[in-house]
Amino acid sequence: MKTGVRVASISREGEAWRVAIEGADAMIADEVVLATPGHAAAPITRGVDAELADELAAISYASTATVFLAFRRADVKHPLDAVGFLVPRPLGRPILAATWASSKWESRAPEGGVLMRAFFGGAWGEELLAKSDDDLAKLALSELAALMDLHAEPLFSRVFRFDRASPQPVVGHLARVKRIRGRLEALRGVHVAASGFDGVGIPDCVRQANEIATRILGAS
């Protein structure tokens, strides 16, 4: 097993697959599962099927950032009796949504504490991601102040960025996935699974993984 390395390409080696790895020896595999966004899988597969690579590269993705903010519960007036809120685009606000992580899941904050996260970017707001982490944190705080009447200073903030990680299915996506599946069947032994294909949630990805594992075990 190799982790923390980049796969450069795959190629046929007899009935198996040769996986070329940057800065390391190649690996030989009976089955290859590309659990990556389409734009990452495309260059890996281009040498064996250029049309497949083009279809993978054509799946659209957006970049996002999440800002975590921690507060003392006593400083937050809102009852936090839900999991958060979505912000309709017609409002013209920079924030996409916010979740109250400590209300949504247990053990996300110590007793007397609150953990929130604000979402930015996406298909309609990627220009905001050019801001520094400090500026994004300030923007998150100002949006929560406007939408939640929250005027306390956070105990701390953390910013996490996700470059081209949010799939944006458009009209024709299902037909594209069908074409991708068809070309993969012709390759025999190469599979793709990620949020950009058959659903964007964690349960969708788990389902895809189980389906691929079943196919692989059934073919062995």
C-alpha atoms as an extended CHARMM CRD file, in Angstrom:
* protein
*
       220  EXT
         1         1  MET       CA              0.0000000000        0.0000000000        0.0000000000  PROA      1               0.0000000000
         2         2  LYS       CA              1.2040000000        3.4980000000       -0.8820000000  PROA      2               0.0000000000
         3         3  THR       CA             -0.3600000000        6.6810000000        0.4670000000  PROA      3               0.0000000000
         4         4  GLY       CA              0.4440000000       10.3260000000       -0.0950000000  PROA      4               0.0000000000
         5         5  VAL       CA              1.5870000000        9.7490000000       -3.6800000000  PROA      5               0.0000000000
         6         6  ARG       CA              0.0910000000       10.8180000000       -7.0040000000  PROA      6               0.0000000000
         7         7  VAL       CA             -1.0880000000        8.3450000000       -9.6250000000  PROA      7               0.0000000000
         8         8  ALA       CA              0.0840000000        9.5210000000      -13.0420000000  PROA      8               0.0000000000
         9         9  SER       CA             -1.5940000000        7.0370000000      -15.3700000000  PROA      9               0.0000000000
        10        10  ILE       CA             -2.8430000000        3.5000000000      -15.8680000000  PROA      10              0.0000000000
        11        11  SER       CA             -2.0310000000        1.1500000000      -18.7200000000  PROA      11              0.0000000000
        12        12  ARG       CA             -2.6680000000       -2.4360000000      -19.6760000000  PROA      12              0.0000000000
        13        13  GLU       CA             -0.1070000000       -5.0440000000      -18.6920000000  PROA      13              0.0000000000
        14        14  GLY       CA             -1.4200000000       -8.3710000000      -19.9390000000  PROA      14              0.0000000000
        15        15  GLU       CA             -4.7120000000       -9.0390000000      -18.2010000000  PROA      15              0.0000000000
        16        16  ALA       CA             -3.7910000000       -6.6870000000      -15.3400000000  PROA      16              0.0000000000
        17        17  TRP       CA             -3.3340000000       -2.9450000000      -14.9750000000  PROA      17              0.0000000000
        18        18  ARG       CA             -0.0860000000       -1.0850000000      -14.4650000000  PROA      18              0.0000000000
        19        19  VAL       CA             -0.5400000000        1.9290000000      -12.1720000000  PROA      19              0.0000000000
        20        20  ALA       CA              2.2130000000        4.5010000000      -12.7210000000  PROA      20              0.0000000000
        21        21  ILE       CA              2.9700000000        6.5000000000       -9.5790000000  PROA      21              0.0000000000
        22        22  GLU       CA              4.9850000000        9.7100000000       -9.4620000000  PROA      22              0.0000000000
        23        23  GLY       CA              8.1720000000        9.2750000000       -7.4780000000  PROA      23              0.0000000000
        24        24  ALA       CA              7.5700000000        5.5890000000       -6.6960000000  PROA      24              0.0000000000
        25        25  ASP       CA              7.5730000000        2.1770000000       -8.3320000000  PROA      25              0.0000000000
        26        26  ALA       CA              4.5590000000        1.2480000000      -10.4140000000  PROA      26              0.0000000000
        27        27  MET       CA              1.9780000000       -1.1570000000       -9.0110000000  PROA      27              0.0000000000
        28        28  ILE       CA              0.2530000000       -4.0300000000      -10.8040000000  PROA      28              0.0000000000
        29        29  ALA       CA             -3.4410000000       -4.4710000000      -10.0470000000  PROA      29              0.0000000000
        30        30  ASP       CA             -6.2550000000       -6.7200000000      -11.2160000000  PROA      30              0.0000000000
        31        31  GLU       CA             -8.8080000000       -3.9710000000      -10.5760000000  PROA      31              0.0000000000
        32        32  VAL       CA             -8.4470000000       -0.1960000000      -10.3620000000  PROA      32              0.0000000000
        33        33  VAL       CA            -10.9260000000        2.0240000000       -8.5140000000  PROA      33              0.0000000000
        34        34  LEU       CA            -10.5770000000        5.7600000000       -9.1430000000  PROA      34              0.0000000000
        35        35  ALA       CA            -12.3190000000        7.3330000000       -6.1430000000  PROA      35              0.0000000000
        36        36  THR       CA            -11.5940000000       10.8730000000       -7.3110000000  PROA      36              0.0000000000
        37        37  PRO       CA            -13.3680000000       13.8010000000       -8.9490000000  PROA      37              0.0000000000
        38        38  GLY       CA            -13.7380000000       13.5130000000      -12.7110000000  PROA      38              0.0000000000
        39        39  HSD       CA            -11.0840000000       16.1460000000      -13.3840000000  PROA      39              0.0000000000
        40        40  ALA       CA             -8.5720000000       14.0880000000      -11.3790000000  PROA      40              0.0000000000
        41        41  ALA       CA             -9.5090000000       10.7760000000      -13.0260000000  PROA      41              0.0000000000
        42        42  ALA       CA             -9.3430000000       12.2270000000      -16.5590000000  PROA      42              0.0000000000
        43        43  PRO       CA             -5.5390000000       12.4970000000      -16.9490000000  PROA      43              0.0000000000
        44        44  ILE       CA             -5.0790000000        9.0730000000      -15.3530000000  PROA      44              0.0000000000
        45        45  THR       CA             -7.2750000000        7.3960000000      -17.9670000000  PROA      45              0.0000000000
        46        46  ARG       CA             -6.3690000000        9.4600000000      -21.0320000000  PROA      46              0.0000000000
        47        47  GLY       CA             -3.7010000000        7.0480000000      -22.2100000000  PROA      47              0.0000000000
        48        48  VAL       CA             -6.1470000000        4.1260000000      -22.3700000000  PROA      48              0.0000000000
        49        49  ASP       CA             -9.3070000000        5.8960000000      -23.5510000000  PROA      49              0.0000000000
        50        50  ALA       CA             -9.2460000000        9.5360000000      -24.6350000000  PROA      50              0.0000000000
        51        51  GLU       CA            -13.0410000000        9.6920000000      -25.0340000000  PROA      51              0.0000000000
        52        52  LEU       CA            -13.5150000000        8.4420000000      -21.4760000000  PROA      52              0.0000000000
        53        53  ALA       CA            -11.0490000000       11.0630000000      -20.2480000000  PROA      53              0.0000000000
        54        54  ASP       CA            -12.9300000000       13.8030000000      -22.1110000000  PROA      54              0.0000000000
        55        55  GLU       CA            -16.2240000000       12.7440000000      -20.5280000000  PROA      55              0.0000000000
        56        56  LEU       CA            -14.6780000000       12.6960000000      -17.0530000000  PROA      56              0.0000000000
        57        57  ALA       CA            -13.0710000000       16.1060000000      -17.5700000000  PROA      57              0.0000000000
        58        58  ALA       CA            -16.4030000000       17.5720000000      -18.7250000000  PROA      58              0.0000000000
        59        59  ILE       CA            -18.0770000000       17.0710000000      -15.3210000000  PROA      59              0.0000000000
        60        60  SER       CA            -18.3230000000       20.4950000000      -13.7160000000  PROA      60              0.0000000000
        61        61  TYR       CA            -17.0670000000       21.1960000000      -10.1930000000  PROA      61              0.0000000000
        62        62  ALA       CA            -17.0530000000       24.2910000000       -7.9980000000  PROA      62              0.0000000000
        63        63  SER       CA            -14.7130000000       25.3190000000       -5.2170000000  PROA      63              0.0000000000
        64        64  THR       CA            -15.9200000000       26.1150000000       -1.7020000000  PROA      64              0.0000000000
        65        65  ALA       CA            -14.6530000000       27.1150000000        1.7110000000  PROA      65              0.0000000000
        66        66  THR       CA            -16.0350000000       26.5220000000        5.1760000000  PROA      66              0.0000000000
        67        67  VAL       CA            -15.3240000000       28.7940000000        8.1200000000  PROA      67              0.0000000000
        68        68  PHE       CA            -15.6390000000       27.3040000000       11.6070000000  PROA      68              0.0000000000
        69        69  LEU       CA            -16.3200000000       29.7110000000       14.4430000000  PROA      69              0.0000000000
        70        70  ALA       CA            -16.4440000000       28.8190000000       18.1350000000  PROA      70              0.0000000000
        71        71  PHE       CA            -18.3790000000       30.8320000000       20.7330000000  PROA      71              0.0000000000
        72        72  ARG       CA            -19.3980000000       30.7250000000       24.3550000000  PROA      72              0.0000000000
        73        73  ARG       CA            -23.0090000000       29.5810000000       24.5190000000  PROA      73              0.0000000000
        74        74  ALA       CA            -23.8080000000       32.4870000000       26.8320000000  PROA      74              0.0000000000
        75        75  ASP       CA            -22.7910000000       34.9190000000       24.0590000000  PROA      75              0.0000000000
        76        76  VAL       CA            -25.2100000000       33.4340000000       21.4960000000  PROA      76              0.0000000000
        77        77  LYS       CA            -28.7940000000       34.6900000000       21.8430000000  PROA      77              0.0000000000
        78        78  HSD       CA            -30.2720000000       32.3580000000       19.2350000000  PROA      78              0.0000000000
        79        79  PRO       CA            -31.8830000000       29.1880000000       20.6600000000  PROA      79              0.0000000000
        80        80  LEU       CA            -30.0030000000       27.0440000000       18.0980000000  PROA      80              0.0000000000
        81        81  ASP       CA            -32.9940000000       24.7180000000       18.0220000000  PROA      81              0.0000000000
        82        82  ALA       CA            -32.2960000000       23.4000000000       14.5160000000  PROA      82              0.0000000000
        83        83  VAL       CA            -29.2190000000       22.4090000000       12.5020000000  PROA      83              0.0000000000
        84        84  GLY       CA            -28.6350000000       25.6700000000       10.6650000000  PROA      84              0.0000000000
        85        85  PHE       CA            -29.9930000000       27.5730000000        7.6710000000  PROA      85              0.0000000000
        86        86  LEU       CA            -29.7010000000       27.9880000000        3.9050000000  PROA      86              0.0000000000
        87        87  VAL       CA            -29.4890000000       31.4080000000        2.2850000000  PROA      87              0.0000000000
        88        88  PRO       CA            -31.6100000000       31.8900000000       -0.8760000000  PROA      88              0.0000000000
        89        89  ARG       CA            -29.6000000000       33.3010000000       -3.7570000000  PROA      89              0.0000000000
        90        90  PRO       CA            -32.0730000000       36.1590000000       -4.4670000000  PROA      90              0.0000000000
        91        91  LEU       CA            -31.0220000000       37.6970000000       -1.1570000000  PROA      91              0.0000000000
        92        92  GLY       CA            -27.6740000000       38.4870000000       -2.7700000000  PROA      92              0.0000000000
        93        93  ARG       CA            -25.6820000000       37.6220000000        0.3420000000  PROA      93              0.0000000000
        94        94  PRO       CA            -22.1780000000       36.1300000000        0.0720000000  PROA      94              0.0000000000
        95        95  ILE       CA            -22.8620000000       33.3020000000        2.5480000000  PROA      95              0.0000000000
        96        96  LEU       CA            -24.3960000000       30.1090000000        1.1210000000  PROA      96              0.0000000000
        97        97  ALA       CA            -25.4580000000       28.4780000000        4.3670000000  PROA      97              0.0000000000
        98        98  ALA       CA            -24.5090000000       27.9530000000        7.9780000000  PROA      98              0.0000000000
        99        99  THR       CA            -24.7570000000       24.9270000000       10.2060000000  PROA      99              0.0000000000
       100       100  TRP       CA            -24.7090000000       24.8350000000       13.9650000000  PROA      100             0.0000000000
       101       101  ALA       CA            -22.3610000000       21.8950000000       14.2390000000  PROA      101             0.0000000000
       102       102  SER       CA            -22.7240000000       21.5400000000       17.9870000000  PROA      102             0.0000000000
       103       103  SER       CA            -26.5150000000       21.2970000000       17.6150000000  PROA      103             0.0000000000
       104       104  LYS       CA            -26.3010000000       18.9330000000       14.6620000000  PROA      104             0.0000000000
       105       105  TRP       CA            -23.9380000000       16.4030000000       16.2410000000  PROA      105             0.0000000000
       106       106  GLU       CA            -22.9940000000       15.5590000000       19.8000000000  PROA      106             0.0000000000
       107       107  SER       CA            -19.4760000000       16.1570000000       21.1380000000  PROA      107             0.0000000000
       108       108  ARG       CA            -18.6580000000       18.8820000000       18.6150000000  PROA      108             0.0000000000
       109       109  ALA       CA            -18.1750000000       21.4240000000       21.3930000000  PROA      109             0.0000000000
       110       110  PRO       CA            -17.5550000000       21.2290000000       25.1380000000  PROA      110             0.0000000000
       111       111  GLU       CA            -20.2790000000       22.0330000000       27.6380000000  PROA      111             0.0000000000
       112       112  GLY       CA            -21.0740000000       25.7380000000       27.4350000000  PROA      112             0.0000000000
       113       113  GLY       CA            -19.6250000000       26.0710000000       23.9460000000  PROA      113             0.0000000000
       114       114  VAL       CA            -21.0440000000       26.4510000000       20.4210000000  PROA      114             0.0000000000
       115       115  LEU       CA            -19.4210000000       25.5300000000       17.1250000000  PROA      115             0.0000000000
       116       116  MET       CA            -20.7460000000       26.9750000000       13.8610000000  PROA      116             0.0000000000
       117       117  ARG       CA            -19.5960000000       26.8000000000       10.2790000000  PROA      117             0.0000000000
       118       118  ALA       CA            -20.3450000000       29.1350000000        7.3850000000  PROA      118             0.0000000000
       119       119  PHE       CA            -20.1470000000       28.1330000000        3.7160000000  PROA      119             0.0000000000
       120       120  PHE       CA            -18.7940000000       30.2960000000        0.8810000000  PROA      120             0.0000000000
       121       121  GLY       CA            -17.9790000000       29.9140000000       -2.7890000000  PROA      121             0.0000000000
       122       122  GLY       CA            -19.8380000000       27.4830000000       -4.9980000000  PROA      122             0.0000000000
       123       123  ALA       CA            -20.9240000000       28.0160000000       -8.5690000000  PROA      123             0.0000000000
       124       124  TRP       CA            -22.1110000000       31.5840000000       -7.9060000000  PROA      124             0.0000000000
       125       125  GLY       CA            -19.4970000000       32.8420000000       -5.4770000000  PROA      125             0.0000000000
       126       126  GLU       CA            -16.0700000000       31.4250000000       -6.2410000000  PROA      126             0.0000000000
       127       127  GLU       CA            -14.5820000000       34.9260000000       -6.5060000000  PROA      127             0.0000000000
       128       128  LEU       CA            -14.8850000000       35.1930000000       -2.7170000000  PROA      128             0.0000000000
       129       129  LEU       CA            -12.3350000000       32.4250000000       -2.3220000000  PROA      129             0.0000000000
       130       130  ALA       CA             -9.5790000000       34.8020000000       -3.4010000000  PROA      130             0.0000000000
       131       131  LYS       CA             -9.9030000000       36.3610000000        0.0500000000  PROA      131             0.0000000000
       132       132  SER       CA             -7.4050000000       35.4390000000        2.7560000000  PROA      132             0.0000000000
       133       133  ASP       CA             -8.3990000000       33.1210000000        5.5910000000  PROA      133             0.0000000000
       134       134  ASP       CA             -8.5920000000       36.0870000000        7.9560000000  PROA      134             0.0000000000
       135       135  ASP       CA            -10.8850000000       37.9900000000        5.6010000000  PROA      135             0.0000000000
       136       136  LEU       CA            -13.1360000000       34.9750000000        5.0940000000  PROA      136             0.0000000000
       137       137  ALA       CA            -13.4230000000       34.5660000000        8.8580000000  PROA      137             0.0000000000
       138       138  LYS       CA            -14.3560000000       38.2510000000        9.2140000000  PROA      138             0.0000000000
       139       139  LEU       CA            -16.9330000000       37.8780000000        6.4450000000  PROA      139             0.0000000000
       140       140  ALA       CA            -18.4260000000       34.8340000000        8.1640000000  PROA      140             0.0000000000
       141       141  LEU       CA            -18.7170000000       36.7310000000       11.4250000000  PROA      141             0.0000000000
       142       142  SER       CA            -20.3810000000       39.7100000000        9.7460000000  PROA      142             0.0000000000
       143       143  GLU       CA            -22.8980000000       37.4390000000        7.9830000000  PROA      143             0.0000000000
       144       144  LEU       CA            -23.7910000000       35.6640000000       11.2200000000  PROA      144             0.0000000000
       145       145  ALA       CA            -24.1700000000       39.0330000000       12.8880000000  PROA      145             0.0000000000
       146       146  ALA       CA            -26.6060000000       40.1520000000       10.1900000000  PROA      146             0.0000000000
       147       147  LEU       CA            -28.6070000000       36.9340000000        9.9880000000  PROA      147             0.0000000000
       148       148  MET       CA            -28.5210000000       35.7410000000       13.6040000000  PROA      148             0.0000000000
       149       149  ASP       CA            -28.0280000000       38.9250000000       15.5890000000  PROA      149             0.0000000000
       150       150  LEU       CA            -24.7350000000       37.4450000000       16.7510000000  PROA      150             0.0000000000
       151       151  HSD       CA            -22.2720000000       40.0980000000       17.8540000000  PROA      151             0.0000000000
       152       152  ALA       CA            -19.8060000000       38.1840000000       20.0440000000  PROA      152             0.0000000000
       153       153  GLU       CA            -16.1680000000       37.6860000000       19.1560000000  PROA      153             0.0000000000
       154       154  PRO       CA            -15.3480000000       34.0470000000       18.4020000000  PROA      154             0.0000000000
       155       155  LEU       CA            -13.0590000000       32.0750000000       20.6560000000  PROA      155             0.0000000000
       156       156  PHE       CA            -11.2850000000       30.9110000000       17.5120000000  PROA      156             0.0000000000
       157       157  SER       CA            -11.8600000000       30.4250000000       13.7930000000  PROA      157             0.0000000000
       158       158  ARG       CA            -10.6080000000       27.9130000000       11.2370000000  PROA      158             0.0000000000
       159       159  VAL       CA            -10.9210000000       28.0250000000        7.4380000000  PROA      159             0.0000000000
       160       160  PHE       CA            -10.9540000000       24.9270000000        5.2410000000  PROA      160             0.0000000000
       161       161  ARG       CA            -10.8140000000       25.1800000000        1.4520000000  PROA      161             0.0000000000
       162       162  PHE       CA            -12.0300000000       22.5960000000       -1.0510000000  PROA      162             0.0000000000
       163       163  ASP       CA            -10.6980000000       23.2080000000       -4.5550000000  PROA      163             0.0000000000
       164       164  ARG       CA            -12.9860000000       21.9440000000       -7.3430000000  PROA      164             0.0000000000
       165       165  ALA       CA            -14.5590000000       19.4460000000       -4.9520000000  PROA      165             0.0000000000
       166       166  SER       CA            -18.2690000000       20.2790000000       -5.2320000000  PROA      166             0.0000000000
       167       167  PRO       CA            -19.9360000000       18.6040000000       -8.2470000000  PROA      167             0.0000000000
       168       168  GLN       CA            -22.3380000000       20.7430000000      -10.2730000000  PROA      168             0.0000000000
       169       169  PRO       CA            -24.5050000000       18.3400000000      -12.3140000000  PROA      169             0.0000000000
       170       170  VAL       CA            -26.0750000000       20.0480000000      -15.3220000000  PROA      170             0.0000000000
       171       171  VAL       CA            -28.6680000000       18.9880000000      -17.8750000000  PROA      171             0.0000000000
       172       172  GLY       CA            -27.2730000000       15.9230000000      -19.6240000000  PROA      172             0.0000000000
       173       173  HSD       CA            -25.3030000000       14.6790000000      -16.6180000000  PROA      173             0.0000000000
       174       174  LEU       CA            -27.1110000000       11.3300000000      -16.4220000000  PROA      174             0.0000000000
       175       175  ALA       CA            -26.4180000000       10.6980000000      -20.1150000000  PROA      175             0.0000000000
       176       176  ARG       CA            -22.7510000000       11.5400000000      -19.5640000000  PROA      176             0.0000000000
       177       177  VAL       CA            -22.4970000000        9.1210000000      -16.6300000000  PROA      177             0.0000000000
       178       178  LYS       CA            -24.1160000000        6.4340000000      -18.7790000000  PROA      178             0.0000000000
       179       179  ARG       CA            -21.4880000000        6.9930000000      -21.4730000000  PROA      179             0.0000000000
       180       180  ILE       CA            -18.7330000000        6.8550000000      -18.8440000000  PROA      180             0.0000000000
       181       181  ARG       CA            -20.0730000000        3.5510000000      -17.4900000000  PROA      181             0.0000000000
       182       182  GLY       CA            -20.2160000000        2.1330000000      -21.0060000000  PROA      182             0.0000000000
       183       183  ARG       CA            -16.6010000000        2.9800000000      -21.7490000000  PROA      183             0.0000000000
       184       184  LEU       CA            -15.5000000000        1.5720000000      -18.3880000000  PROA      184             0.0000000000
       185       185  GLU       CA            -17.2200000000       -1.7320000000      -19.1650000000  PROA      185             0.0000000000
       186       186  ALA       CA            -15.1340000000       -1.9740000000      -22.3260000000  PROA      186             0.0000000000
       187       187  LEU       CA            -11.9350000000       -1.4230000000      -20.3410000000  PROA      187             0.0000000000
       188       188  ARG       CA            -12.7080000000       -4.2580000000      -17.8950000000  PROA      188             0.0000000000
       189       189  GLY       CA            -11.3060000000       -3.7350000000      -14.4310000000  PROA      189             0.0000000000
       190       190  VAL       CA            -11.4350000000        0.0640000000      -14.1280000000  PROA      190             0.0000000000
       191       191  HSD       CA            -14.0950000000        1.7040000000      -11.9480000000  PROA      191             0.0000000000
       192       192  VAL       CA            -14.9490000000        5.2570000000      -10.8610000000  PROA      192             0.0000000000
       193       193  ALA       CA            -16.7040000000        6.2740000000       -7.6670000000  PROA      193             0.0000000000
       194       194  ALA       CA            -17.0720000000        9.7470000000       -6.2150000000  PROA      194             0.0000000000
       195       195  SER       CA            -19.6250000000       12.4110000000       -5.4720000000  PROA      195             0.0000000000
       196       196  GLY       CA            -19.6450000000       13.6490000000       -9.0740000000  PROA      196             0.0000000000
       197       197  PHE       CA            -21.2790000000       10.5810000000      -10.5830000000  PROA      197             0.0000000000
       198       198  ASP       CA            -24.3660000000        9.1150000000       -8.8660000000  PROA      198             0.0000000000
       199       199  GLY       CA            -25.1170000000       11.5280000000       -6.0240000000  PROA      199             0.0000000000
       200       200  VAL       CA            -23.1810000000       14.0140000000       -3.9250000000  PROA      200             0.0000000000
       201       201  GLY       CA            -23.7240000000       12.7830000000       -0.3570000000  PROA      201             0.0000000000
       202       202  ILE       CA            -21.6230000000       10.4590000000        1.7740000000  PROA      202             0.0000000000
       203       203  PRO       CA            -24.3320000000        7.7350000000        1.6130000000  PROA      203             0.0000000000
       204       204  ASP       CA            -24.1980000000        7.9570000000       -2.2040000000  PROA      204             0.0000000000
       205       205  CYS       CA            -20.4370000000        7.4240000000       -2.1710000000  PROA      205             0.0000000000
       206       206  VAL       CA            -20.7410000000        4.4920000000        0.2480000000  PROA      206             0.0000000000
       207       207  ARG       CA            -23.3890000000        2.9220000000       -2.0060000000  PROA      207             0.0000000000
       208       208  GLN       CA            -21.1490000000        3.3000000000       -5.0580000000  PROA      208             0.0000000000
       209       209  ALA       CA            -18.2430000000        1.7150000000       -3.1840000000  PROA      209             0.0000000000
       210       210  ASN       CA            -20.3840000000       -1.2390000000       -2.1300000000  PROA      210             0.0000000000
       211       211  GLU       CA            -21.6400000000       -1.7290000000       -5.6780000000  PROA      211             0.0000000000
       212       212  ILE       CA            -18.1030000000       -1.7080000000       -7.0760000000  PROA      212             0.0000000000
       213       213  ALA       CA            -16.8820000000       -4.1270000000       -4.3900000000  PROA      213             0.0000000000
       214       214  THR       CA            -19.7490000000       -6.4640000000       -5.2440000000  PROA      214             0.0000000000
       215       215  ARG       CA            -18.8790000000       -6.3550000000       -8.9530000000  PROA      215             0.0000000000
       216       216  ILE       CA            -15.2090000000       -7.0010000000       -8.2680000000  PROA      216             0.0000000000
       217       217  LEU       CA            -15.9220000000       -9.9210000000       -5.9270000000  PROA      217             0.0000000000
       218       218  GLY       CA            -18.4190000000      -11.3310000000       -8.4000000000  PROA      218             0.0000000000
       219       219  ALA       CA            -15.8710000000      -11.2380000000      -11.1970000000  PROA      219             0.0000000000
       220       220  SER       CA            -13.0960000000      -12.8760000000       -9.1720000000  PROA      220             0.0000000000
